[in-house]
Amino acid sequence: MKNCIHCGAQLPDAAGFCPYCRRKQQAEDERRVRRRSWGKLMIIGTVVLLALLAWGIAALAAHLRYTPGSFATQSSSLNYSDRSGSYVLVLRWDTGESGDLVSRVISEGEQGRAASLLYAYDAESGEDRHAAFLRRVESVSVEAVPAAGAEALTLGKPGPDGSAVRGVEAGYTVRSGTNAVVWSLQMKNGDSITLRHSLRTVRQRSLSYSWQNYDMSTLEKLEAFLDSVSGGVNADTAATVYLPPVRYEGGLHLDQRAFVFVGSTDGEESTTFTDTVYVDVRDPQIAEFSQIRFLGAGGVGLCAQEGVILRGCSFEGWDIGVDSRDGSWVAAFDCEFAANGVGFRFNSGKSSLSSPTYSGNRFVGNGIGFQILKTPSRVVLSFPGCVFERNSTDIDNTIYQGVNTKGATFIKSED
């Protein structure tokens, strides 16, 4: 039984009309139906919401879950990606050489040094990303793996090195043969990375020539002699030329092959060049000048567009004593730069060499002792044992290159 929704009289459950007040019961039924429908919708909506929430949690968990991977190659370069981006990792030597195998020529009894460097670049733009990549590195280890019958390279500990992710120094001799330098990186996300490059040492073949056996008494005869050696001696063979104690009236242009020149002295006479010496060849030796005087009246004493080593040389009276231009890195040890406009100018933005230590040099009475306009890298240039005396400007560092003057002496002009 049910009650009439209007007068309250009792009616059969199926009654749609009240015989007492004569009114229909349909409005109540519709409200009950509506209440039942709304309740069902609430239940269905709650179920759907809970299902969506469960799906979202599962999707988020799947996104956050990361399975560490192994990235390994037998090469000197490798592509690596993680959630921070995509990188190209490249191994190079401190000379700038990349590739899976490089060679070093070394003489018996000598100890060579090279640095293996790891770089990281953005895979899309090619921009340097070593700082961003380094933040994701947990640990770095480097191992030398010698070929059969070879001696292992001696390796230092990986450490910071300019714009490289890390660098490690390797020592070698003629008995080192071929060694793979294997880099292993453990990332903070659990990934492991392995890449390698190899260094091969080659015994240096060398020949030497003396002014006592060959006529080098004038510049013309010296040039003719050097041409004959260039045409008849393999470029892989080091050629050392012992020069006579004479004054060469003019300069020299090395454009066929590099030589090691050693000057001599007889009383007050010594090996002297009075005009510009140009060096723009490395084939594959490095030009070297030892115990030679460069005496000028303006102009440039030594103009280099390739690597040059100076030992015990002097530069006097030039507008620029040494001009190290693009492509070169001039290393100077125990040299003197006196009464020049600029004693030594570093103006090279690219080079396959690196020798940042300038030890034992004297810069005396120059307008500028050592000028830095452009360098191939941001390595710190150091001057241990150097003397800077009575220069208008001792070191002109217009690009704010890193400079370490610890161990150098600075003597100001007298009032």
KEKE-3310 file (N, C-alpha, C; in steps of 0.2 Angstrom, whole numbers, plus 5000, padded with zeros to 4 digits):
npx = (5004:5002:5003:4992:4998:4993:4981:4984:4977:4976:4982:4982:4998:5000:4992:4987:4979:4970:4955:4949:4953:4953:4964:4979:4993:5006:5016:5024:5029:5037:5047:5053:5058:5067:5076:5081:5088:5098:5106:5111:5119:5128:5135:5140:5148:5158:5164:5170:5179:5187:5193:5200:5209:5217:5222:5230:5239:5246:5251:5260:5269:5275:5281:5290:5298:5315:5325:5342:5355:5368:5380:5391:5406:5419:5425:5431:5421:5404:5386:5375:5360:5349:5337:5340:5344:5352:5368:5384:5398:5416:5432:5448:5465:5477:5483:5473:5470:5458:5449:5452:5464:5480:5497:5513:5529:5545:5561:5574:5575:5569:5555:5539:5524:5507:5490:5474:5458:5441:5426:5410:5396:5382:5369:5361:5364:5378:5384:5395:5393:5399:5399:5385:5384:5393:5388:5379:5387:5393:5405:5422:5434:5449:5459:5474:5476:5488:5494:5498:5515:5518:5522:5513:5505:5509:5497:5489:5478:5461:5455:5449:5450:5451:5439:5435:5426:5433:5451:5466:5483:5495:5509:5523:5535:5547:5545:5531:5523:5507:5493:5477:5467:5455:5440:5429:5413:5402:5386:5374:5361:5362:5367:5380:5395:5406:5420:5434:5451:5466:5484:5499:5516:5530:5546:5558:5566:5582:5592:5607:5616:5630:5638:5651:5653:5645:5642:5636:5637:5632:5616:5610:5617:5613:5599:5599:5605:5595:5584:5589:5590:5576:5571:5576:5575:5565:5550:5546:5557:5568:5577:5591:5600:5615:5621:5632:5643:5638:5632:5617:5612:5597:5581:5572:5562:5552:5544:5543:5547:5550:5563:5576:5585:5601:5611:5628:5643:5657:5669:5665:5656:5640:5627:5616:5600:5594:5583:5565:5560:5550:5538:5528:5525:5523:5528:5530:5536:5541:5546:5561:5571:5587:5598:5600:5602:5591:5591:5585:5579:5566:5550:5546:5553:5552:5539:5526:5515:5513:5517:5531:5546:5556:5572:5583:5585:5587:5579:5579:5576:5565:5549:5539:5545:5542:5529:5515:5504:5487:5485:5497:5507:5518:5532:5542:5558:5569:5573:5577:5570:5572:5571:5561:5546:5535:5538:5534:5521:5505:5494:5485:5471:5469:5476:5486:5494:5500:5507:5508:5517:5529:5545:5559:5562:5567:5561:5565:5565:5555:5541:5529:5530:5525:5511:5494:5483:5474:5470:5471:5464:5457:5467:5478:5491:5508:5522:5535:5550:5553:5558:5553:5557:5559:5549:5537:5524:5521:5514:5502:5486:5473:5462:5459:5464:5468:5482:5496:5508:5516:5532:5538:5548:5547:5553:5553:5554:5568:5566)
npy = (4994:5012:5029:5043:5056:5068:5069:5060:5048:5030:5019:5007:5000:5000:5010:5024:5034:5043:5039:5046:5060:5062:5064:5063:5052:5053:5063:5061:5048:5051:5060:5050:5042:5051:5053:5040:5039:5049:5045:5033:5039:5046:5035:5028:5039:5040:5028:5029:5040:5035:5025:5032:5039:5029:5024:5036:5036:5024:5027:5038:5032:5023:5032:5038:5027:5021:5012:5007:5009:5002:5009:5007:5008:5004:5014:5032:5041:5044:5043:5049:5048:5055:5059:5073:5077:5075:5070:5071:5062:5064:5059:5066:5071:5081:5089:5092:5082:5070:5054:5036:5031:5038:5043:5044:5051:5046:5047:5035:5032:5044:5052:5053:5064:5065:5071:5064:5068:5071:5076:5084:5087:5096:5086:5091:5105:5106:5113:5117:5106:5102:5105:5103:5090:5084:5086:5075:5064:5051:5044:5043:5033:5028:5018:5010:5000:4989:4983:4966:4962:4976:4990:4996:5012:5025:5032:5046:5053:5055:5072:5089:5099:5112:5115:5102:5087:5079:5076:5066:5063:5055:5045:5040:5029:5023:5010:5008:5005:5001:5007:5006:5018:5017:5024:5024:5028:5030:5034:5045:5041:5027:5022:5016:5020:5018:5021:5023:5027:5026:5026:5026:5023:5028:5024:5036:5041:5048:5061:5070:5086:5095:5111:5110:5100:5103:5116:5130:5144:5156:5164:5160:5149:5141:5140:5133:5121:5116:5114:5103:5093:5093:5087:5075:5067:5058:5064:5059:5058:5065:5080:5087:5102:5109:5125:5137:5149:5162:5178:5179:5188:5192:5183:5168:5155:5143:5131:5119:5108:5104:5109:5105:5117:5121:5133:5141:5147:5157:5165:5182:5180:5173:5162:5171:5178:5191:5195:5192:5176:5163:5151:5139:5126:5109:5093:5078:5084:5096:5112:5118:5130:5133:5141:5153:5169:5182:5197:5212:5227:5233:5227:5209:5196:5181:5173:5163:5150:5138:5125:5129:5127:5136:5137:5144:5156:5173:5188:5204:5221:5221:5225:5216:5203:5188:5182:5173:5166:5162:5144:5141:5137:5143:5138:5143:5143:5148:5159:5176:5192:5207:5225:5226:5231:5223:5209:5195:5189:5182:5177:5167:5158:5144:5128:5113:5110:5111:5120:5127:5132:5144:5144:5151:5162:5179:5195:5210:5228:5230:5237:5230:5216:5202:5198:5194:5191:5182:5165:5147:5139:5139:5137:5139:5150:5149:5156:5151:5155:5166:5182:5199:5214:5232:5234:5243:5238:5223:5210:5210:5207:5206:5198:5192:5180:5165:5167:5162:5169:5164:5162:5170:5185:5202:5217:5234:5249:5261:5276)
npz = (5000:4997:5001:4996:4987:4988:4997:5007:5008:5010:4997:4984:4979:4965:4961:4951:4953:4964:4972:4982:4983:4970:4962:4952:4954:4948:4948:4960:4957:4946:4953:4961:4952:4946:4957:4958:4946:4947:4957:4952:4942:4949:4955:4944:4939:4949:4949:4936:4938:4947:4940:4930:4938:4942:4931:4927:4937:4935:4922:4925:4934:4925:4916:4925:4928:4924:4915:4916:4904:4893:4884:4872:4862:4850:4845:4843:4845:4850:4851:4863:4873:4886:4898:4898:4886:4870:4866:4858:4860:4860:4858:4859:4856:4864:4854:4846:4837:4831:4829:4827:4828:4831:4828:4835:4834:4840:4848:4852:4870:4873:4882:4879:4880:4880:4880:4883:4879:4883:4875:4875:4865:4859:4851:4841:4839:4840:4849:4863:4877:4888:4902:4906:4903:4912:4924:4925:4927:4936:4939:4932:4923:4916:4906:4900:4887:4881:4865:4859:4865:4867:4878:4892:4891:4903:4913:4920:4932:4928:4926:4927:4912:4903:4891:4890:4895:4904:4906:4903:4906:4896:4896:4886:4877:4865:4865:4868:4858:4851:4859:4866:4873:4884:4889:4902:4908:4922:4924:4933:4932:4931:4918:4908:4900:4886:4877:4865:4860:4850:4853:4844:4844:4835:4830:4829:4814:4810:4803:4803:4799:4796:4796:4794:4786:4775:4763:4770:4770:4766:4764:4752:4748:4759:4757:4745:4750:4759:4750:4743:4753:4756:4745:4744:4756:4766:4773:4785:4792:4804:4802:4807:4807:4808:4810:4803:4812:4806:4799:4792:4779:4777:4776:4779:4772:4776:4768:4763:4771:4788:4799:4811:4818:4823:4831:4831:4839:4837:4845:4844:4834:4829:4824:4815:4810:4799:4794:4791:4797:4790:4795:4789:4787:4792:4792:4794:4805:4818:4817:4823:4833:4839:4850:4841:4834:4831:4823:4821:4812:4814:4807:4807:4817:4818:4810:4811:4805:4808:4820:4831:4840:4851:4857:4868:4860:4853:4851:4844:4842:4833:4826:4829:4838:4839:4830:4832:4822:4816:4816:4822:4836:4846:4855:4868:4876:4888:4881:4874:4873:4868:4867:4858:4848:4851:4860:4860:4851:4853:4842:4838:4833:4831:4832:4830:4840:4857:4870:4884:4893:4897:4900:4909:4901:4895:4895:4890:4890:4881:4871:4873:4882:4882:4872:4871:4860:4854:4856:4854:4864:4880:4890:4904:4903:4908:4916:4922:4930:4922:4917:4918:4913:4913:4903:4894:4895:4903:4901:4890:4890:4882:4880:4892:4895:4904:4915:4923:4933:4943:4950:4941:4938:4941:4935:4937:4928:4931:4940)
capx = (5000:5005:4998:4991:5003:4989:4977:4986:4973:4980:4980:4986:5005:5000:4987:4990:4974:4967:4948:4946:4953:4952:4970:4984:4999:5012:5022:5028:5033:5043:5052:5057:5062:5073:5081:5085:5093:5103:5110:5115:5124:5134:5139:5144:5154:5163:5168:5174:5184:5193:5197:5204:5214:5221:5226:5235:5245:5250:5255:5265:5274:5278:5285:5296:5303:5320:5330:5349:5357:5375:5382:5398:5409:5426:5427:5432:5415:5398:5380:5372:5354:5346:5331:5342:5345:5356:5375:5389:5404:5421:5439:5453:5472:5478:5485:5467:5468:5453:5450:5453:5472:5485:5504:5518:5536:5549:5568:5576:5577:5565:5549:5534:5518:5501:5484:5468:5453:5434:5422:5403:5393:5374:5369:5358:5367:5385:5387:5399:5389:5403:5396:5379:5385:5397:5383:5376:5392:5395:5413:5426:5440:5453:5463:5478:5476:5493:5494:5503:5522:5519:5522:5507:5506:5508:5491:5488:5471:5456:5454:5447:5455:5448:5432:5434:5423:5439:5457:5471:5489:5498:5517:5525:5541:5547:5542:5524:5519:5500:5489:5470:5465:5448:5436:5423:5409:5396:5381:5370:5355:5364:5369:5387:5397:5413:5423:5441:5455:5473:5490:5504:5522:5535:5553:5561:5572:5584:5598:5610:5620:5634:5641:5658:5653:5641:5643:5630:5641:5628:5609:5609:5619:5609:5593:5600:5606:5589:5581:5592:5587:5569:5569:5579:5574:5558:5547:5545:5564:5570:5583:5594:5605:5620:5622:5639:5643:5638:5627:5613:5609:5591:5577:5571:5555:5551:5537:5543:5548:5552:5570:5579:5591:5605:5616:5634:5646:5664:5671:5659:5652:5636:5622:5611:5596:5593:5576:5560:5560:5543:5537:5521:5525:5524:5528:5526:5540:5540:5552:5564:5577:5591:5604:5600:5600:5587:5593:5582:5578:5559:5547:5545:5558:5549:5532:5524:5508:5513:5521:5538:5549:5562:5576:5589:5586:5586:5575:5581:5576:5560:5542:5537:5550:5539:5522:5512:5498:5483:5488:5503:5508:5526:5534:5548:5561:5576:5574:5577:5566:5574:5571:5556:5540:5531:5543:5531:5513:5501:5488:5483:5465:5468:5483:5486:5499:5498:5513:5506:5522:5535:5549:5566:5563:5568:5558:5568:5565:5551:5535:5525:5534:5521:5505:5489:5477:5470:5473:5467:5461:5457:5472:5482:5498:5512:5529:5540:5557:5554:5560:5550:5561:5559:5545:5531:5519:5524:5509:5496:5481:5467:5456:5458:5467:5471:5489:5499:5514:5520:5539:5541:5551:5545:5557:5550:5559:5570:5563)
capy = (5000:5018:5035:5048:5061:5074:5069:5055:5041:5024:5017:5001:5002:5001:5015:5030:5039:5043:5039:5051:5067:5061:5067:5058:5051:5053:5067:5057:5043:5054:5062:5044:5039:5055:5052:5034:5040:5053:5040:5028:5043:5047:5029:5027:5044:5039:5022:5031:5044:5031:5021:5037:5040:5023:5024:5041:5034:5019:5030:5042:5027:5020:5037:5039:5021:5021:5006:5009:5005:5001:5012:5005:5008:5003:5020:5038:5045:5040:5047:5047:5052:5054:5064:5080:5079:5071:5072:5068:5062:5063:5059:5070:5072:5088:5092:5093:5076:5065:5048:5031:5030:5043:5041:5049:5049:5048:5044:5030:5035:5050:5051:5058:5066:5067:5071:5061:5073:5069:5082:5083:5092:5095:5082:5095:5112:5105:5118:5113:5104:5098:5107:5100:5082:5082:5086:5069:5059:5049:5043:5042:5029:5028:5012:5009:4993:4988:4977:4961:4964:4983:4992:5000:5019:5027:5036:5050:5053:5060:5078:5095:5101:5117:5114:5095:5085:5077:5075:5062:5063:5048:5045:5034:5028:5020:5003:5008:5002:5003:5006:5008:5022:5016:5028:5021:5032:5028:5040:5045:5037:5020:5021:5015:5023:5016:5023:5023:5029:5023:5030:5022:5026:5026:5026:5042:5041:5055:5063:5077:5089:5100:5116:5108:5096:5106:5123:5134:5150:5162:5162:5157:5142:5137:5138:5127:5114:5114:5112:5097:5089:5092:5083:5068:5064:5057:5069:5056:5058:5071:5082:5092:5106:5113:5131:5140:5156:5168:5183:5178:5194:5190:5179:5161:5153:5135:5130:5112:5103:5107:5107:5107:5121:5123:5138:5140:5153:5157:5172:5186:5178:5168:5161:5177:5180:5198:5197:5187:5168:5161:5144:5138:5119:5104:5088:5080:5087:5103:5117:5120:5134:5133:5145:5157:5176:5186:5204:5216:5234:5233:5221:5203:5191:5175:5173:5156:5148:5131:5124:5130:5127:5140:5136:5148:5160:5180:5192:5211:5226:5220:5228:5210:5198:5182:5183:5167:5167:5156:5138:5140:5138:5144:5137:5147:5141:5151:5164:5183:5196:5213:5231:5226:5234:5218:5204:5189:5191:5176:5179:5161:5155:5137:5125:5106:5109:5115:5121:5133:5134:5148:5144:5154:5168:5186:5201:5216:5234:5230:5240:5225:5210:5196:5200:5189:5193:5176:5158:5141:5136:5143:5134:5144:5151:5150:5159:5150:5157:5171:5189:5204:5220:5238:5234:5247:5233:5216:5206:5213:5201:5209:5193:5189:5173:5163:5168:5161:5172:5162:5160:5175:5191:5208:5223:5240:5254:5266:5283)
capz = (5000:4997:5003:4991:4987:4989:5003:5012:5009:5008:4990:4981:4976:4958:4959:4948:4953:4971:4972:4987:4981:4963:4959:4949:4958:4943:4950:4965:4954:4942:4957:4963:4946:4945:4962:4957:4940:4949:4961:4947:4938:4954:4956:4938:4938:4954:4946:4930:4940:4950:4934:4926:4942:4943:4924:4927:4942:4931:4917:4928:4936:4919:4914:4930:4928:4919:4915:4914:4898:4891:4878:4871:4855:4849:4841:4847:4846:4852:4852:4870:4875:4892:4898:4898:4879:4866:4866:4854:4864:4856:4861:4855:4859:4866:4848:4842:4833:4833:4825:4831:4829:4829:4828:4838:4832:4846:4848:4858:4876:4875:4885:4876:4884:4877:4884:4880:4881:4881:4874:4874:4861:4858:4845:4836:4837:4840:4854:4869:4882:4893:4909:4907:4903:4918:4930:4925:4927:4943:4939:4926:4924:4910:4906:4894:4885:4875:4860:4861:4864:4868:4885:4893:4893:4910:4914:4926:4934:4924:4929:4923:4907:4899:4889:4890:4901:4908:4902:4907:4903:4895:4895:4881:4874:4858:4867:4869:4852:4850:4865:4866:4879:4885:4894:4905:4912:4925:4924:4939:4931:4930:4912:4907:4893:4885:4870:4865:4854:4851:4851:4841:4844:4829:4831:4825:4810:4810:4800:4805:4794:4799:4792:4793:4780:4769:4763:4772:4772:4764:4764:4745:4749:4764:4754:4741:4753:4762:4745:4741:4758:4756:4739:4744:4762:4768:4777:4792:4795:4807:4799:4811:4803:4812:4806:4805:4815:4801:4799:4786:4777:4774:4780:4777:4771:4776:4765:4760:4776:4794:4801:4818:4817:4829:4829:4834:4841:4837:4847:4844:4829:4830:4819:4815:4804:4799:4791:4794:4795:4790:4795:4787:4785:4797:4787:4800:4810:4820:4816:4830:4832:4845:4850:4835:4835:4827:4824:4816:4812:4812:4804:4811:4817:4816:4808:4811:4804:4811:4826:4831:4846:4852:4863:4869:4855:4855:4847:4846:4837:4829:4828:4833:4839:4837:4828:4832:4819:4815:4814:4825:4843:4846:4862:4869:4882:4889:4876:4876:4869:4870:4863:4852:4849:4855:4861:4858:4850:4852:4839:4834:4836:4830:4832:4832:4846:4864:4874:4888:4898:4894:4906:4908:4896:4898:4891:4893:4887:4875:4872:4876:4883:4879:4870:4870:4856:4852:4858:4852:4869:4887:4895:4907:4900:4914:4915:4928:4929:4917:4920:4914:4915:4910:4898:4895:4897:4903:4898:4887:4890:4880:4880:4898:4895:4910:4915:4929:4934:4949:4949:4937:4941:4937:4937:4934:4925:4936:4939)
cpx = (5005:5000:4997:4995:5000:4985:4979:4983:4977:4977:4985:4993:5004:4995:4990:4985:4971:4959:4945:4947:4953:4958:4975:4990:5006:5017:5027:5033:5039:5049:5056:5061:5069:5078:5085:5090:5099:5108:5114:5120:5130:5138:5143:5150:5159:5168:5173:5180:5189:5197:5202:5210:5219:5226:5231:5241:5249:5254:5261:5271:5278:5283:5291:5301:5308:5324:5337:5351:5365:5376:5390:5400:5416:5429:5429:5426:5409:5392:5377:5366:5352:5340:5333:5343:5350:5363:5379:5396:5410:5428:5444:5460:5473:5481:5479:5466:5463:5454:5452:5460:5476:5492:5508:5525:5541:5556:5569:5578:5573:5558:5544:5528:5513:5495:5478:5462:5446:5430:5415:5400:5385:5374:5365:5362:5375:5388:5390:5394:5392:5401:5390:5380:5389:5393:5380:5381:5393:5402:5415:5432:5443:5458:5467:5478:5482:5492:5499:5510:5523:5519:5516:5509:5505:5502:5491:5480:5467:5455:5451:5452:5452:5441:5431:5430:5428:5445:5462:5477:5492:5505:5518:5532:5541:5544:5535:5520:5512:5497:5482:5469:5458:5445:5430:5419:5403:5392:5377:5364:5356:5367:5377:5389:5404:5415:5431:5444:5462:5478:5496:5511:5527:5542:5556:5567:5575:5591:5601:5615:5624:5637:5648:5659:5649:5642:5636:5632:5637:5621:5607:5611:5615:5602:5594:5601:5599:5584:5583:5589:5580:5567:5572:5578:5567:5556:5547:5552:5566:5576:5586:5600:5609:5623:5629:5638:5643:5632:5623:5610:5602:5587:5577:5564:5555:5544:5537:5543:5551:5559:5571:5585:5595:5611:5623:5637:5654:5667:5665:5654:5647:5631:5617:5607:5594:5586:5571:5561:5553:5543:5530:5521:5526:5523:5531:5530:5538:5546:5555:5570:5580:5597:5605:5598:5596:5587:5590:5582:5571:5557:5546:5551:5557:5542:5530:5517:5508:5517:5528:5540:5556:5566:5583:5591:5585:5583:5576:5580:5570:5553:5539:5542:5547:5531:5519:5505:5494:5486:5494:5502:5516:5527:5541:5551:5568:5578:5575:5574:5568:5574:5567:5550:5535:5536:5540:5523:5510:5495:5485:5477:5464:5475:5482:5491:5497:5505:5512:5511:5528:5540:5556:5567:5564:5565:5560:5568:5561:5545:5530:5529:5531:5514:5500:5483:5472:5473:5468:5462:5461:5462:5475:5489:5502:5519:5534:5547:5558:5555:5557:5553:5561:5555:5539:5525:5522:5520:5503:5491:5474:5461:5455:5459:5469:5479:5491:5507:5518:5527:5542:5543:5549:5549:5555:5556:5561:5567:5569)
cpy = (5006:5024:5039:5053:5068:5074:5064:5048:5036:5021:5011:5004:5003:5007:5021:5035:5038:5044:5044:5058:5068:5065:5061:5058:5051:5057:5064:5052:5046:5057:5056:5042:5044:5054:5045:5035:5044:5049:5036:5032:5044:5041:5028:5032:5043:5033:5025:5035:5040:5027:5026:5039:5035:5023:5030:5039:5029:5022:5034:5037:5024:5025:5038:5033:5021:5015:5008:5005:5005:5004:5011:5006:5006:5009:5026:5042:5041:5045:5044:5051:5050:5059:5071:5082:5073:5074:5068:5068:5060:5063:5062:5070:5079:5092:5094:5087:5072:5059:5043:5029:5036:5040:5046:5046:5051:5044:5039:5034:5041:5047:5056:5059:5068:5067:5068:5065:5070:5075:5080:5089:5091:5092:5086:5101:5111:5110:5113:5112:5101:5099:5103:5092:5080:5082:5079:5063:5057:5048:5042:5038:5028:5022:5012:5002:4992:4982:4972:4963:4972:4984:4996:5008:5020:5033:5040:5049:5058:5066:5084:5097:5106:5116:5107:5093:5082:5076:5070:5062:5056:5049:5039:5035:5025:5012:5003:5005:5005:5002:5009:5012:5021:5020:5024:5026:5029:5034:5039:5041:5030:5018:5020:5017:5020:5018:5023:5026:5026:5027:5025:5026:5023:5028:5031:5040:5048:5055:5069:5079:5095:5105:5115:5103:5098:5113:5127:5141:5156:5159:5159:5150:5138:5135:5132:5121:5112:5111:5104:5091:5087:5087:5076:5064:5064:5061:5066:5056:5065:5073:5088:5095:5110:5119:5134:5147:5162:5172:5182:5185:5193:5185:5172:5159:5146:5133:5123:5107:5107:5105:5108:5111:5123:5128:5137:5147:5152:5164:5176:5185:5173:5168:5167:5177:5187:5200:5191:5180:5166:5154:5143:5130:5115:5097:5082:5083:5094:5106:5119:5124:5134:5137:5149:5164:5179:5193:5208:5224:5236:5227:5215:5198:5184:5175:5166:5155:5141:5131:5125:5130:5131:5138:5140:5153:5168:5183:5200:5215:5225:5224:5222:5205:5191:5184:5176:5168:5161:5150:5136:5140:5138:5143:5140:5145:5144:5156:5171:5187:5203:5219:5230:5230:5229:5212:5197:5191:5184:5178:5173:5158:5147:5134:5118:5105:5113:5114:5127:5135:5137:5149:5147:5159:5174:5191:5207:5222:5234:5235:5236:5219:5204:5198:5195:5192:5188:5170:5153:5138:5141:5140:5140:5144:5153:5152:5158:5152:5163:5178:5194:5211:5226:5238:5239:5243:5226:5211:5209:5208:5204:5204:5190:5182:5171:5163:5166:5164:5170:5160:5165:5181:5197:5214:5229:5245:5259:5273:5288)
cpz = (5000:4999:4997:4992:4989:4996:5008:5012:5007:5001:4988:4978:4969:4956:4956:4949:4960:4970:4977:4985:4973:4959:4957:4954:4954:4945:4955:4962:4950:4947:4959:4958:4945:4950:4961:4951:4942:4953:4957:4944:4943:4955:4950:4937:4943:4951:4940:4933:4943:4945:4931:4931:4942:4936:4924:4932:4938:4926:4920:4931:4930:4916:4918:4930:4923:4920:4912:4908:4897:4884:4877:4864:4855:4846:4846:4848:4847:4853:4859:4871:4882:4892:4897:4891:4876:4865:4861:4858:4860:4860:4856:4859:4860:4860:4844:4838:4835:4829:4830:4833:4827:4831:4831:4836:4838:4845:4853:4864:4878:4878:4883:4881:4879:4881:4880:4883:4879:4881:4873:4871:4861:4851:4840:4834:4837:4845:4860:4874:4888:4900:4911:4907:4909:4924:4931:4926:4934:4944:4933:4927:4917:4911:4899:4893:4879:4871:4862:4860:4866:4876:4886:4894:4900:4910:4920:4928:4930:4929:4924:4918:4902:4897:4888:4896:4906:4903:4906:4903:4902:4893:4890:4879:4868:4859:4868:4864:4851:4857:4864:4873:4879:4891:4896:4910:4915:4926:4931:4938:4930:4923:4912:4900:4892:4878:4871:4859:4856:4849:4849:4841:4838:4831:4826:4821:4810:4806:4802:4799:4797:4794:4790:4788:4774:4769:4764:4774:4771:4764:4757:4746:4754:4761:4749:4744:4756:4756:4743:4747:4758:4750:4740:4751:4764:4773:4784:4795:4797:4804:4804:4807:4808:4808:4808:4809:4811:4802:4792:4784:4773:4778:4777:4777:4771:4774:4762:4766:4782:4795:4808:4816:4823:4827:4833:4835:4840:4839:4848:4839:4831:4825:4820:4809:4805:4796:4793:4792:4796:4791:4794:4785:4791:4793:4789:4806:4812:4819:4823:4828:4839:4845:4844:4837:4830:4828:4819:4817:4810:4809:4809:4811:4815:4815:4807:4810:4805:4817:4826:4839:4846:4858:4863:4863:4857:4850:4849:4840:4832:4831:4832:4833:4836:4836:4827:4829:4819:4812:4818:4833:4844:4854:4862:4876:4882:4883:4878:4871:4872:4865:4857:4854:4853:4855:4858:4857:4849:4849:4834:4837:4835:4829:4833:4838:4852:4868:4879:4893:4895:4899:4904:4903:4899:4893:4894:4888:4881:4876:4875:4876:4879:4878:4868:4866:4855:4853:4855:4857:4875:4892:4898:4905:4907:4912:4921:4926:4924:4921:4915:4917:4910:4903:4899:4898:4897:4900:4896:4886:4888:4880:4887:4898:4902:4910:4922:4929:4940:4947:4944:4941:4937:4940:4934:4932:4931:4934:4937)
residu = (MET:LYS:ASN:CYS:ILE:HIS:CYS:GLY:ALA:GLN:LEU:PRO:ASP:ALA:ALA:GLY:PHE:CYS:PRO:TYR:CYS:ARG:ARG:LYS:GLN:GLN:ALA:GLU:ASP:GLU:ARG:ARG:VAL:ARG:ARG:ARG:SER:TRP:GLY:LYS:LEU:MET:ILE:ILE:GLY:THR:VAL:VAL:LEU:LEU:ALA:LEU:LEU:ALA:TRP:GLY:ILE:ALA:ALA:LEU:ALA:ALA:HIS:LEU:ARG:TYR:THR:PRO:GLY:SER:PHE:ALA:THR:GLN:SER:SER:SER:LEU:ASN:TYR:SER:ASP:ARG:SER:GLY:SER:TYR:VAL:LEU:VAL:LEU:ARG:TRP:ASP:THR:GLY:GLU:SER:GLY:ASP:LEU:VAL:SER:ARG:VAL:ILE:SER:GLU:GLY:GLU:GLN:GLY:ARG:ALA:ALA:SER:LEU:LEU:TYR:ALA:TYR:ASP:ALA:GLU:SER:GLY:GLU:ASP:ARG:HIS:ALA:ALA:PHE:LEU:ARG:ARG:VAL:GLU:SER:VAL:SER:VAL:GLU:ALA:VAL:PRO:ALA:ALA:GLY:ALA:GLU:ALA:LEU:THR:LEU:GLY:LYS:PRO:GLY:PRO:ASP:GLY:SER:ALA:VAL:ARG:GLY:VAL:GLU:ALA:GLY:TYR:THR:VAL:ARG:SER:GLY:THR:ASN:ALA:VAL:VAL:TRP:SER:LEU:GLN:MET:LYS:ASN:GLY:ASP:SER:ILE:THR:LEU:ARG:HIS:SER:LEU:ARG:THR:VAL:ARG:GLN:ARG:SER:LEU:SER:TYR:SER:TRP:GLN:ASN:TYR:ASP:MET:SER:THR:LEU:GLU:LYS:LEU:GLU:ALA:PHE:LEU:ASP:SER:VAL:SER:GLY:GLY:VAL:ASN:ALA:ASP:THR:ALA:ALA:THR:VAL:TYR:LEU:PRO:PRO:VAL:ARG:TYR:GLU:GLY:GLY:LEU:HIS:LEU:ASP:GLN:ARG:ALA:PHE:VAL:PHE:VAL:GLY:SER:THR:ASP:GLY:GLU:GLU:SER:THR:THR:PHE:THR:ASP:THR:VAL:TYR:VAL:ASP:VAL:ARG:ASP:PRO:GLN:ILE:ALA:GLU:PHE:SER:GLN:ILE:ARG:PHE:LEU:GLY:ALA:GLY:GLY:VAL:GLY:LEU:CYS:ALA:GLN:GLU:GLY:VAL:ILE:LEU:ARG:GLY:CYS:SER:PHE:GLU:GLY:TRP:ASP:ILE:GLY:VAL:ASP:SER:ARG:ASP:GLY:SER:TRP:VAL:ALA:ALA:PHE:ASP:CYS:GLU:PHE:ALA:ALA:ASN:GLY:VAL:GLY:PHE:ARG:PHE:ASN:SER:GLY:LYS:SER:SER:LEU:SER:SER:PRO:THR:TYR:SER:GLY:ASN:ARG:PHE:VAL:GLY:ASN:GLY:ILE:GLY:PHE:GLN:ILE:LEU:LYS:THR:PRO:SER:ARG:VAL:VAL:LEU:SER:PHE:PRO:GLY:CYS:VAL:PHE:GLU:ARG:ASN:SER:THR:ASP:ILE:ASP:ASN:THR:ILE:TYR:GLN:GLY:VAL:ASN:THR:LYS:GLY:ALA:THR:PHE:ILE:LYS:SER:GLU:ASP)
# end
